[in-house]
Amino acid sequence: MIGRFFRKWFGGARARSADASAHLSLPDAAPFVPKPSDAPPGALTGDEIEDRFYRLVFGIGPARDPGLTPAEQNVLRRVRDAFGSERFDVATLPRLPAVVPQLMRSLRNDDADNRALAEQISRDTVLVGEVLRVANSAYFRTARPVSGLPQAIAIMGHDGLRRVVMQMVMRPILRTDDGPLGRDAGERLWEHAERCARACAFLSRGVCDPFEAFLAGIASQAGAQSIIREVANVPGAAGLAYSRPFMAAIGQQIERLSLHAARHWSFPSRVVQALAERADPADAGARTPLGRALLAASRVAMLDVLTERGAADPDAVLLAHAALGFGQERLAACRDELRTAVAVAEA
């Protein structure tokens, strides 16, 4: 789906200057307190959306029990012991392809030489193929086929190259062949990652670095497959009740592990901070603009996946509230933007 979403990721614009984005004003988002009459019919709270989304990912139905069962408590202890302690070994997280850290360091500078970037990319044949494929896509409408990496980089721009690289990195981390559950979950997680990146860029437009918004969104579920495998490996997990508190706790562990991964991969500090805020949505204090955008974008993207899979009403929208920092109209516009992107990509 990388190519399918490519036109919409860029919104018709070429690469932007990293120096210019570094000096963007970052005002606090104006808090919004919706009146009861402002809430559209069928609006869903963030907690409800997250519960439904993770049930879709795990392939399970609605909750059967209102509270945590002893079996669920045991599974949560296992997950927390595996991923939540200070002794957790971050080296066990998925590893980035060897070429990526150096390439991303080079791409922080918009003045980086295209031939030097091409030399780095040439070390990974899969990345070479994807860069050339995207450069030859209908979006760029080149007069002649692009066959060389320097030419492809010049056409795409550094911002475009950053996005292609990170999509290539995150796709295999989220989409795995680790059994039926892992495969099905991976499809839903990848659908969410692409939408979350798009929604985060939309909601933070004009106040955050576009690539940092994209990166925060696409990495927001980086820890999901590790948690899913751990839950599946606990004896008796198949008989769990999957109560709402259990699903909420699993979701929080996924977000915390995604934060561990971003730190391990040396992601930009604002991205790490946004993921830290995402991992603790109950703490509404001192949120950054990117953190607010990511929290809302993640839930809007979840709802879009749920709607596409028949697990939510097509007219449903994320319910605005004061701590979220976005009005109902803005959230509905973000939902509509995602639907337009999907429709264009699939046309």
C-alpha positions as CSV (number, residue, x, y, z in Angstrom):
1,M,0.0,0.0,0.0
2,I,3.0,2.3,0.0
3,G,2.6,3.4,-3.6
4,R,-1.2,3.6,-3.2
5,F,-0.9,6.2,-0.4
6,F,2.1,8.1,-1.9
7,R,0.2,10.9,-3.6
8,K,-1.8,11.7,-0.5
9,W,1.3,11.6,1.9
10,F,2.8,14.5,0.0
11,G,-0.4,16.5,-0.5
12,G,0.9,17.8,-3.8
13,A,4.0,19.4,-2.3
14,R,7.6,18.6,-2.9
15,A,10.3,18.4,-0.2
16,R,10.3,21.2,2.5
17,S,13.3,22.7,4.1
18,A,14.3,21.1,7.4
19,D,15.7,24.4,8.6
20,A,12.4,26.2,7.9
21,S,10.4,23.5,9.8
22,A,12.8,23.8,12.7
23,H,11.6,27.4,13.2
24,L,7.9,26.7,13.0
25,S,5.9,28.3,15.7
26,L,4.5,25.7,18.1
27,P,1.5,27.3,19.8
28,D,-0.6,25.3,22.2
29,A,-3.7,23.9,20.7
30,A,-6.8,25.7,21.9
31,P,-8.7,23.4,24.3
32,F,-12.2,22.6,23.2
33,V,-15.0,21.8,25.5
34,P,-17.9,20.3,23.5
35,K,-21.5,21.0,24.5
36,P,-23.7,18.0,24.7
37,S,-25.6,19.3,21.7
38,D,-22.4,19.5,19.7
39,A,-21.7,15.8,19.9
40,P,-22.9,14.2,16.7
41,P,-25.0,11.1,16.8
42,G,-22.8,8.0,17.1
43,A,-19.7,9.8,18.3
44,L,-17.4,7.4,20.2
45,T,-15.0,8.1,23.0
46,G,-11.3,7.4,22.6
47,D,-11.5,4.5,25.1
48,E,-14.3,2.9,23.2
49,I,-12.5,3.2,19.9
50,E,-9.3,1.7,21.4
51,D,-11.1,-1.2,22.9
52,R,-12.8,-2.1,19.6
53,F,-9.6,-1.7,17.7
54,Y,-7.5,-4.0,19.8
55,R,-10.3,-6.5,19.8
56,L,-10.2,-6.4,16.0
57,V,-6.4,-6.8,16.1
58,F,-6.6,-9.8,18.4
59,G,-9.6,-11.3,16.5
60,I,-12.0,-11.4,19.4
61,G,-15.5,-10.2,20.2
62,P,-17.0,-7.8,22.8
63,A,-16.1,-8.2,26.5
64,R,-17.7,-11.0,28.4
65,D,-16.7,-9.9,31.9
66,P,-16.6,-6.3,33.3
67,G,-13.4,-6.7,35.3
68,L,-10.0,-8.4,35.2
69,T,-10.2,-12.1,35.8
70,P,-7.3,-14.0,37.7
71,A,-6.2,-15.5,34.3
72,E,-6.0,-12.0,32.8
73,Q,-4.0,-10.7,35.7
74,N,-1.6,-13.5,35.3
75,V,-1.1,-12.7,31.6
76,L,-0.6,-9.0,32.4
77,R,2.1,-9.9,34.9
78,R,3.8,-12.0,32.3
79,V,3.7,-9.1,29.8
80,R,4.9,-6.6,32.3
81,D,7.7,-8.9,33.4
82,A,8.8,-9.3,29.8
83,F,8.6,-5.7,28.6
84,G,7.8,-3.4,31.5
85,S,10.7,-3.8,33.9
86,E,13.9,-1.7,34.0
87,R,15.8,-4.9,33.1
88,F,14.1,-5.1,29.7
89,D,16.7,-5.6,27.0
90,V,15.9,-3.1,24.2
91,A,18.2,-5.1,21.9
92,T,15.4,-7.7,21.7
93,L,13.2,-5.2,19.8
94,P,13.0,-5.4,16.0
95,R,16.2,-4.1,14.5
96,L,16.3,-1.4,11.8
97,P,18.1,-2.4,8.5
98,A,21.8,-1.6,8.8
99,V,21.6,1.2,6.2
100,V,18.7,3.1,7.8
101,P,20.4,4.9,10.8
102,Q,23.2,6.4,8.7
103,L,20.8,7.3,5.9
104,M,18.4,9.0,8.3
105,R,21.3,11.0,9.8
106,S,22.3,12.1,6.3
107,L,18.7,13.1,5.5
108,R,18.4,15.4,8.4
109,N,20.4,17.8,6.3
110,D,18.5,18.9,3.2
111,D,21.9,19.9,1.6
112,A,23.1,16.3,1.6
113,D,24.6,15.3,-1.7
114,N,22.2,13.1,-3.8
115,R,25.1,10.9,-5.0
116,A,26.2,10.3,-1.4
117,L,22.7,9.3,-0.5
118,A,22.5,7.1,-3.6
119,E,25.6,5.3,-2.5
120,Q,24.1,4.6,0.9
121,I,20.8,3.4,-0.5
122,S,22.6,1.1,-3.0
123,R,23.7,-1.1,-0.1
124,D,20.1,-2.3,0.3
125,T,18.6,-3.9,-2.9
126,V,15.0,-3.8,-1.6
127,L,15.3,-0.1,-0.8
128,V,16.8,0.5,-4.2
129,G,13.8,-1.1,-5.9
130,E,11.3,0.8,-3.8
131,V,12.9,4.2,-4.4
132,L,13.0,3.6,-8.2
133,R,9.4,2.3,-8.2
134,V,8.1,5.4,-6.3
135,A,10.1,7.8,-8.5
136,N,8.5,6.2,-11.6
137,S,5.0,6.3,-10.1
138,A,2.2,8.3,-11.6
139,Y,2.5,11.0,-9.0
140,F,5.7,12.3,-10.5
141,R,4.8,11.9,-14.2
142,T,8.3,11.8,-15.4
143,A,8.8,12.1,-19.2
144,R,11.2,9.2,-19.3
145,P,11.6,6.2,-17.0
146,V,13.9,6.9,-14.0
147,S,16.7,4.3,-13.8
148,G,19.4,6.0,-11.6
149,L,19.2,6.6,-7.9
150,P,20.6,10.2,-8.0
151,Q,17.9,11.1,-10.5
152,A,15.2,9.3,-8.4
153,I,16.3,11.2,-5.3
154,A,16.3,14.5,-7.1
155,I,12.7,13.9,-8.3
156,M,11.4,12.7,-4.9
157,G,13.2,15.2,-2.7
158,H,14.6,14.5,0.6
159,D,11.3,14.6,2.4
160,G,9.9,12.0,0.0
161,L,12.9,9.8,0.5
162,R,12.5,10.0,4.3
163,R,9.0,8.8,4.0
164,V,9.7,5.9,1.6
165,V,12.6,4.8,3.9
166,M,10.4,4.7,7.1
167,Q,7.5,3.0,5.4
168,M,9.9,0.3,4.2
169,V,11.3,-0.1,7.7
170,M,7.9,-0.2,9.5
171,R,6.0,-2.4,7.1
172,P,7.9,-5.7,8.0
173,I,7.9,-4.8,11.7
174,L,4.1,-4.6,11.7
175,R,3.3,-7.2,9.1
176,T,4.7,-10.6,9.9
177,D,4.2,-14.2,8.9
178,D,4.2,-15.3,12.6
179,G,1.1,-17.5,12.5
180,P,-2.5,-16.7,11.5
181,L,-3.0,-14.3,14.4
182,G,0.2,-12.4,13.6
183,R,-0.6,-12.1,9.9
184,D,-4.2,-10.9,10.4
185,A,-3.1,-8.5,13.2
186,G,-0.3,-7.2,11.0
187,E,-2.7,-6.2,8.3
188,R,-4.8,-4.2,10.7
189,L,-1.7,-2.7,12.3
190,W,-0.3,-1.6,9.0
191,E,-3.6,-0.1,7.9
192,H,-3.6,1.8,11.2
193,A,0.0,3.0,10.8
194,E,-0.5,4.4,7.4
195,R,-3.7,6.2,8.4
196,C,-2.2,7.4,11.7
197,A,0.8,9.0,9.9
198,R,-1.6,10.7,7.5
199,A,-3.9,11.9,10.3
200,C,-1.0,13.1,12.5
201,A,0.3,15.2,9.6
202,F,-3.1,16.6,9.0
203,L,-3.8,17.5,12.6
204,S,-0.4,19.1,13.2
205,R,-0.2,21.0,9.9
206,G,1.4,24.4,10.3
207,V,2.7,23.8,13.8
208,C,4.9,20.7,13.6
209,D,7.6,19.3,11.4
210,P,5.8,17.3,8.7
211,F,8.2,14.4,8.7
212,E,8.2,14.2,12.5
213,A,4.4,14.0,12.4
214,F,4.6,11.3,9.8
215,L,7.2,9.4,11.8
216,A,5.3,9.6,15.1
217,G,2.2,8.2,13.4
218,I,3.8,5.4,11.5
219,A,5.8,4.2,14.5
220,S,2.9,4.4,17.0
221,Q,2.2,0.6,17.0
222,A,5.9,-0.6,16.6
223,G,5.6,-2.7,19.8
224,A,2.3,-4.4,18.9
225,Q,3.6,-7.7,17.4
226,S,5.9,-8.4,20.3
227,I,3.1,-8.0,22.8
228,I,0.7,-10.1,20.7
229,R,3.3,-12.9,20.5
230,E,3.9,-12.7,24.3
231,V,0.1,-13.0,25.0
232,A,-0.3,-15.9,22.6
233,N,2.6,-17.8,24.3
234,V,1.1,-17.6,27.8
235,P,-0.5,-21.0,28.7
236,G,-4.2,-20.7,29.0
237,A,-4.4,-17.4,27.0
238,A,-6.9,-18.9,24.6
239,G,-9.4,-19.0,27.4
240,L,-9.2,-15.4,28.5
241,A,-12.3,-13.3,28.9
242,Y,-10.6,-10.3,27.4
243,S,-12.3,-7.7,29.6
244,R,-12.2,-4.0,28.8
245,P,-9.6,-3.3,31.6
246,F,-7.4,-6.1,30.1
247,M,-7.6,-4.7,26.6
248,A,-6.8,-1.2,27.9
249,A,-3.8,-2.5,29.8
250,I,-2.5,-4.4,26.7
251,G,-3.0,-1.3,24.6
252,Q,-0.9,0.7,27.1
253,Q,1.8,-1.9,27.0
254,I,1.9,-1.8,23.2
255,E,2.3,2.0,23.4
256,R,5.0,1.8,26.0
257,L,7.0,-0.7,24.0
258,S,6.6,1.5,20.9
259,L,8.2,4.2,23.0
260,H,11.1,1.9,23.9
261,A,11.6,1.2,20.3
262,A,11.7,4.8,19.2
263,R,14.3,5.6,21.9
264,H,16.3,2.5,20.9
265,W,16.2,3.7,17.2
266,S,17.3,7.2,18.2
267,F,14.2,8.9,16.7
268,P,14.0,12.7,17.0
269,S,13.4,14.0,20.5
270,R,10.0,15.5,19.6
271,V,8.8,12.2,18.2
272,V,9.9,10.4,21.3
273,Q,8.2,12.9,23.5
274,A,4.9,12.5,21.5
275,L,5.1,8.8,21.8
276,A,5.7,9.2,25.6
277,E,2.5,11.3,25.9
278,R,0.7,8.7,23.7
279,A,1.7,6.0,26.1
280,D,0.0,7.8,29.0
281,P,-3.2,9.4,27.6
282,A,-4.7,9.8,31.1
283,D,-2.0,12.5,31.8
284,A,-3.5,15.6,30.1
285,G,-0.9,18.0,31.5
286,A,1.7,19.8,29.5
287,R,1.1,18.1,26.2
288,T,3.2,19.1,23.2
289,P,1.5,20.0,19.9
290,L,2.8,16.8,18.3
291,G,1.7,14.7,21.3
292,R,-1.8,16.1,21.1
293,A,-1.9,15.4,17.3
294,L,-0.6,11.9,17.7
295,L,-3.2,11.0,20.4
296,A,-6.1,12.2,18.3
297,A,-4.7,10.9,15.1
298,S,-4.2,7.4,16.5
299,R,-7.8,7.2,17.5
300,V,-9.1,8.7,14.3
301,A,-7.1,6.1,12.4
302,M,-8.3,3.3,14.6
303,L,-11.9,4.3,13.9
304,D,-11.2,4.5,10.2
305,V,-9.9,0.9,10.2
306,L,-12.9,-0.2,12.3
307,T,-15.3,1.4,9.9
308,E,-13.6,-0.2,6.9
309,R,-13.9,-3.6,8.6
310,G,-17.5,-3.2,9.6
311,A,-16.8,-2.9,13.3
312,A,-18.1,0.7,13.5
313,D,-20.8,2.8,11.9
314,P,-19.7,4.7,8.8
315,D,-21.0,8.0,10.4
316,A,-19.1,7.5,13.6
317,V,-16.5,10.1,14.7
318,L,-14.1,10.5,17.6
319,L,-15.8,12.5,20.3
320,A,-14.0,15.7,21.0
321,H,-13.1,16.7,24.6
322,A,-11.1,19.4,26.4
323,A,-7.9,17.5,26.9
324,L,-7.8,16.3,23.3
325,G,-7.2,19.8,22.0
326,F,-9.2,19.5,18.8
327,G,-12.8,20.5,18.0
328,Q,-15.4,18.2,16.6
329,E,-15.3,19.8,13.2
330,R,-11.5,19.3,13.0
331,L,-11.8,15.7,13.9
332,A,-14.5,15.1,11.4
333,A,-12.4,16.8,8.7
334,C,-9.5,14.5,9.6
335,R,-11.8,11.4,9.3
336,D,-13.0,12.7,5.9
337,E,-9.4,13.3,4.8
338,L,-8.5,9.7,5.5
339,R,-11.5,8.4,3.6
340,T,-10.6,10.6,0.6
341,A,-7.0,9.3,0.7
342,V,-8.2,5.7,0.7
343,A,-10.7,6.3,-2.1
344,V,-8.1,7.9,-4.3
345,A,-5.5,5.3,-3.6
346,E,-7.9,2.4,-4.5
347,A,-9.3,4.1,-7.6
